[in-house]
Amino acid sequence: MKSMLRARHLLFGALLFLASASAFGDEAVRLFRNRLPVIGPMKEYDSQVQKLAGKTVEFSNGKKLKLGERLGSGKTTVIYELADDPTKVVRLALNRESLSENYLKSTWNGYSVLKQYDAPVVQLFENLSGEYVIAERVGPMISFDNFFKHLDGRALSDWDVTIDDELARKMTRAFETFAGKTAAFNGIGDFYDDQLVYDLKNERWVILDWTSGYRLSIKEVRGTWEAVPELSALARLFRRDFSINISETAEGLKCSPIARLSPEFLALCDNALRTVERARLALIEKFNASGFRQPSRNCILRFFGVRS
């Protein structure tokens, strides 16, 4: 009898220990309190925020998120999948210097303007300034850099990427569609080629990252809408470390090689710029046909069918 009671006590103790361990394992890691990191000094925060896969994290507003796989990181954010919704990712501030806080805020603020003009950017769902942004997950994907290397006959930087002729044709057609969707902008903040990818699942080019800085491509001059005499938002993308020069002539935007480039890439550049010009002219015609003068922000939203 005593041995049975002793066994029961041992079993109860073991179960209690396992329950306590499980509860401790599920305890949320609190990243911020009163908008400040609570993990420790900045260097410790930067290190620990990279090791949160599988953990639940809590933010200064009390929101908790269960993180899945760590997908990557850059200079200002680290990206995890959401365990409860793998179609979304969460971008966490990688450090608590002002750059990260301003960057996350700038990304969120720029999103509304870009979407008003149907810009080809990933969807954002939720944010807490300086702490996180929840965004659409894209993948599998191929970077513009690898597409450029394929067109130029160079070895791809990612061994897992294979671009056959059929896929290259799809990517080329999709790029013209992408170019047309950028026509409303002469500039998109912090837009570089490593932030542009081809979404294999949805067969589209999409921008993953940006800031709130932008320049529109049209303006009103004495009652008439016209193109702003600046280059396309694609200019920075096509320069490729000064291998491409884009100039504006009487005939329109021109793509000229500085370095030796493949005919395929030059054709991609020329076709994209022609698509931008056609889309921009269509935009100007719509604005002029509408009859209104320099619109306020609300007028622009109504014109594009967006409620303010």
ZIRA-V33827 format. One record per pair of residues at least 6 apart in sequence whose C-alpha atoms are under 6 Angstrom apart, sorted by sequence separation. I is the first residue (numbers start at 1). J is the second residue. D is the distance in Angstrom with one decimal. If there is no record, write none. Layout:
# ZIRA-V33827
I J D
I J D
This chain:
# ZIRA-V33827
31 37 5.5
32 38 5.3
39 45 5.5
58 64 4.4
73 79 5.8
82 88 5.9
127 133 4.2
198 204 5.6
219 225 5.5
247 253 5.7
31 38 5.6
57 64 5.5
72 79 5.4
82 89 5.4
93 100 5.8
126 133 5.8
198 205 4.4
219 226 5.7
247 254 5.3
57 65 5.4
71 79 5.5
81 89 4.3
126 134 5.2
197 205 5.6
218 226 5.5
246 254 5.5
56 65 5.4
71 80 5.4
80 89 5.5
125 134 5.5
197 206 5.7
218 227 4.3
246 255 4.8
56 66 4.1
70 80 4.4
80 90 5.5
125 135 5.7
146 156 5.4
196 206 5.8
217 227 5.8
218 228 5.0
245 255 6.0
55 66 5.8
56 67 6.0
69 80 5.7
79 90 5.7
124 135 4.3
196 207 4.6
217 228 5.2
245 256 5.1
55 67 5.6
69 81 5.5
79 91 4.6
123 135 5.8
195 207 5.7
244 256 5.8
54 67 5.3
68 81 4.9
78 91 5.6
123 136 5.2
195 208 5.3
244 257 4.7
53 67 5.6
54 68 5.1
68 82 5.3
77 91 5.8
78 92 5.3
122 136 5.9
195 209 5.7
244 258 5.4
53 68 5.3
67 82 4.9
68 83 4.4
77 92 5.3
243 258 4.8
255 270 6.0
53 69 5.3
67 83 5.1
77 93 4.7
78 94 5.6
243 259 4.9
53 70 5.7
66 83 5.5
77 94 4.4
76 94 5.1
191 210 5.7
190 210 5.3
189 210 5.5
190 211 5.8
189 211 4.7
189 212 5.9
76 100 5.1
105 129 5.3
189 213 4.3
35 60 5.7
189 214 5.3
34 60 5.7
104 130 5.8
188 214 4.5
30 57 5.7
31 58 6.0
32 59 5.3
33 60 4.8
178 205 6.0
187 214 5.1
28 56 4.7
29 57 4.5
30 58 4.5
31 59 5.8
32 60 5.0
187 215 4.9
28 57 5.0
29 58 5.9
101 130 3.8
186 215 5.3
28 58 5.9
174 204 5.6
185 215 5.6
186 216 5.6
185 216 4.3
186 217 4.9
184 216 5.7
185 217 4.8
184 217 5.3
93 131 5.4
92 131 5.9
92 132 4.6
91 132 5.4
91 133 5.2
90 133 5.6
90 134 4.4
193 237 5.4
89 134 5.7
186 231 5.9
89 135 5.4
186 232 4.7
187 233 4.4
88 135 5.6
186 233 4.4
46 94 5.8
88 136 4.7
89 137 5.5
185 233 5.9
46 95 5.4
88 137 4.6
87 137 5.2
144 196 5.8
144 197 5.5
143 197 4.3
142 197 5.4
142 198 5.1
141 198 5.3
141 199 4.7
141 200 5.4
225 284 5.9
140 200 5.8
119 181 5.4
119 182 5.8
225 288 6.0
223 293 6.0
220 294 5.8
121 206 5.2
120 206 5.2
121 207 4.6
122 208 5.8
179 272 5.5
183 276 5.0
180 275 5.5
176 272 5.2
180 276 4.9
183 279 5.9
179 276 5.8
183 280 5.3
180 279 5.6
110 211 5.7
110 212 3.6
107 210 5.7
109 212 5.7
107 211 4.5
106 211 5.0
107 212 5.8
106 212 4.9
152 262 5.0
151 264 5.9
151 265 5.7
